Amino acid sequence: MPIELRRRRALRLAWGAALSLAASFGIGLPVPVLAPVLCVLLLAMRNRALPLRMAPVLALLVLASCGSGLLLIPLLRHAPLTGVLLVAVGLLLVFRYAQRGGNGLLANLLVIGLTMIAAAGAHDFTLALSVVEAMAKGMLLAVLCTWLVHGVFAEPPDAPAAPAAPQPGEREAGWIALRAMLIVMPAFLLALIAPDRFMPLIMKAVSLGQQAGETDARQAARELVGSTLLAGVLAILVWGALSLFVHLWMFFLWVLLVALWQARRLQRLVASRHGPAFWVSCLTTMLILLGQSVQDSVAGQDVYRAFAVRLGLFVMVSLYASAMLVWIDRRRGAVGLL
């Protein structure tokens, strides 16, 4: 792939992440970290711009897919065991659908609906509706930001298409979906207890589930914790730099700089032993940590204590995910020998 093309894609990803983050905080979206996370996913999955007329369509898709979690709320309230089992089965089917070549964006939205929306609704139905609304608004802003950065750093008409990822076999896809579901479920159960505290943990667990599905088990087990720790270090550096001069534009510029540092490694402009899933997970985790810290600061909470607790939870769920990957991989080997 030409270096110039990779540079365009790295700039597009960094500018999209920084622009959507600054815009979501600037206009005061209810959950401002959703727009940049969705923007990064859209830019990482597609090298072509989505037409602007697709924004309302995607917003409706968000409402429909995330609204599926609303149907589980009565079961989670009145028959919790049945509701949790249905969520587990739904996650297994969605992850398997994604592994078999299904639409990645739709799979992400369905996972969010089954976990974040259902957990929020089991606690407070109004909270679930506000999360669905925030998702729709975040998607609209994400599509707008991707359209803008594609206009500035346009993909050449003769650019080669991204190679299709190899699809695992029927049995392999089932094992990958199983381990991804087992990674997400503990975060979902914690969110059932206190959704306002553990909602970011679900976003991180979903990211880990995707990362685990794109790499082999042993490599993923090493990268899951590494991407989380690196994201925490980068978030600390950006927060320290931002404290020198607190302003939205400085927030935008610092995030742009650090996102570009990661995007260059994702696009192989700088040699890296880690794959694209590592850097996408690192970038999204950093955005979640930074966004939540800014919200804690606005709410008058102890930012450093909240950050330490949140990063500790992220590391713990990453360690759990690594252990689960190794265990599932060994079980699969044992079953294969029978």
N, C-alpha and C positions, 0 to 999 in steps of 0.2 A: 504494500500500500504506500503511495507517495507520502513523503513527510509533510508536504503542504496540506494535504487532506486531513492527516491526523492532527495537525495544528488547528485547523478550523474546528474539528470536532472537540478538541480539548477546550478551546476558547468558548465554544457554544455551551458546553456543559458547565464550565465555571461561571460564565455570565448568566446563564439561566438559573443556576442555584442561587447566586448572590442577588440577582434582580428579583426573583420571586420571594426570597426571604425578606428583603427590604420592603417590597411592595406590600406583602401581607401584614407586616408590622406597621407600615405607614398608614394603611387604610383601616387597620384595626380589625382584622378578621378574628372570629371567635377562637379558633385554634390555629395560630399563625404558622406552626411548623408543618401543617399538612400540605400547603401549596408548594414549598420548596422540595419536600420529599416526593410529591407526585411529579413535579417538574423534572427532578433528577431521573426518576423512573422512565418518564416519557422520552427524555433525551438519550438515556442509555439504551432503551429498547428500539428506538427508531432513529434512522439517519435522515429521514425525509420529514418535512414539516407537515403537521396536520393542518388542513384548511381551517380558517377561523370559523367557518360555519359549522364545524364539528363540535365547537365548544358547548352549545346547548345540548347537542346529542349526547356528548359524554357526561354532561351534568345530569341528564335524564337517566343515563346508564348508571351513574353513581346512586341516584335515588332508588332505582329499581334493585340493583345488586345489594347495596347496603341495607335497603329496606327489608331484605330477606331475614336479617337479624331480628327485626321487629316481630316476625312471626313466632320466634322462639321465646319471646319474653314470657307469655303465659305459662309455658312449660317450665321455664327456669324458676318461676315464682312458686308454682303449685306442685310441680313434679320435678324437682331439681335434678335428680339422678337421670331421669329420662332425657331431660333437656341437655345435660352435659354429654350424655352418650350420643345424642343426635348431633351436637356440635362437633364431636370427635369424628363421627362418620362423615359429616359434611366436609370437614377439613381434609379428611383422607381422600374423598372423591375429587375435591377441587385441586389438591396438590397432584393427584394422579392425572387429572385432566391437563394440567399445565405441563407435566412431564411428557405427555403423549402428543405434544405439539399444539396445545390449546392456546388461546389468546392470553398472553401474560398479564395484560392490564385488567382484563375481566377477572382472571383468577385472583389478582391482588385485591380487587374490590370485593369479591365474594368472601375472601378470607377476612377482610376488615369487617364486613357485615356480620359474619358469623361470630366474630370475637368481640371487637370493640363495641359495636352497636348492641349486640345481645347483652354484653356485660353491663353496659351503661343502662340499658332499659330494665334489666333485672333489679337495678338499684333505684332508678328514677326514670320514668317514661319520658319526662320532659328533657332530661339530660340526653337520652338517646336521640330524640328529635333534633336537639341542638347539634349533636355530633354529625348527624346526617346532613343537616343544613351546612355545617362547616365543611364537610367533605365536598358537597356540591359547589360551594363558593371557592374552595381551594382548587377544585378541578378547573373551574372557569379561569381562575387566575393563572394556573399552571399552563393551560393551553395558550392563553394570551402571551405569556412570557416565552414559551417555546416558539411561538410564531414570530415574535420579535427577534429572538436571537438567531433563528433560521434565516430571517431576512437580512440581518447584518453579516452573519457568517454562513452564507448560503452554501449548500452542497452542490458541487459541480454537476451538470446534467450527465456527464459521462462517468461519474464516480462509480466504482464497482460496488455492487450490493454486498452487504455483510454476509459472510458465509453462514449458512443455516447450522444451528447447533445440532450435533448428532443426537437423535432420539434414542433413549434406552429401550430395551425390549419390554415386553409385557410384564414379565416377572420383576425385572430390574426397576421399572417405574413404580411397581407396587411397594417395593422395599424403600425406595427413596421417599415416596409419599408417606409411608408409615413413620419414618424417622422425622420428617418435617412436621407431621401432626403431633408427634410426641414432644417435639421441641416447643411448639406453640401452646399446648394445653396447660402446662403449669402457669404460664403468664395469664392465660384466660381465667384460670381458677382464682388466682390472686386478684384479678380485676373484678371478679364477682364479689369479693369481700370489700374492696375500696376502689371503685373505678376511677375516681378523681386522682388517686395517688399512683395507680399502676397502669393507667392508660398508655403512657410512653413505653412501658415495659412490653406491652403487646406489640407496639410498632417495632420495637427492637427484635422481639421474638419472631415476628413475621419476616423481618429482614434475614435473621439467622436461618429460618426455614428455607428461604429462597437460596441463600448461599450454600446451604448443605445440599440442595438439590442439583447444583451446577458443578460440583467438584466431587472427586472421589472421597470416601469417608476419612481416610487418614490425612489427606491434605486439608480437607475442610476442618477437621478437628484442630489442627494447628492454626489455621487462619481465622477461625471464629473468634478466639480470644485475642489474637493479634490485632485484628481490625478494630475490635472494641477498645483495647488499650490505646492504640494509636489515635483513635477518634477522641478519646478522653484527653490525651496530651495536646492534641491540636485545639480542642475546645478551650483548654486552660490557657494556651498561648494566645488565642484570639481574645478571650475575656480579659487577660492581662493587658494586651495591647489596647483594647477598647477602653479600659479604665483610665488610660492616659488622657483621652479626650472623648467623652461620651456624646455621640451624635449618630443619628441614623445613617448619614452618609459614610461616616467612618466604619460603622458596622458593615455596611455594604462593601466598602473597599477591603477591609480585612478578610471578610468571608470570600470575596473574589480572589484575593491573593492565595489564601490557603486552598480554596477549591481548585484553582489553577494548578497548584503544586501537585494535587492528587490527580487531576485530570490528565496531566502530562504523563504520569506513570500508568494511568489506565489505558491511554492511547499508545503506550510504548515509545513515547518521545524520549523518555528516560528509562534506562534499563531497570527492570523490577522482576523479582522472582515470583511475585504474586500475580494472580490472574485478575480479570476485570471484576469478578464478583467481590473480591476482597476490597477493591477501591470504591466500588459503588456502596457496599455496606459501610465502609469507613466514612464516606462522605455523608450518607444519610444519618448515621449515628451522630456524627459531629453536629449536624444541623439540628437534630432533636435535642441534644444536650445544650447547645447554645440557645435555642429558642425557648426551652423550658427555663433556663437560667434568667433570661430576660423577663419572662413572665413572672418568675419568683421575685425579681427585683421590683417590678411594677407593683406587685401585690404586697410589698413590704416584708417579705419573708427573708430568713437567713439564707442568702444565695449559696454560700460556701458549704454550709451543712447540707442543704438540699442537693447540691451538685454531688457532694461526696456520697450521699445515700443513693442517689440515682445511678451514679457511675458504678457503685458497688453492686447494685441490683443488676445492672447490665453485665458486669463481669461474671456475677454468679450465674445468670441465665446462659451466658456464653460457655462457662465451664460445664454446666449441666448439659448444654447442647453437644459439647465435645465428647463428654462421657457417653451420652446417648448414641452419638454416631459410632463410636468405637464398639459399644455393646451391640448395637443393631448389626454392625458389620460382622462381628464375630458370630452372632446368632444366625445370620444369613449363611455364613460359611459352614456352621454346624449343620444347618438344615440341608445345605447342598451336599453334605457328605452322607446324609442318611439315605 
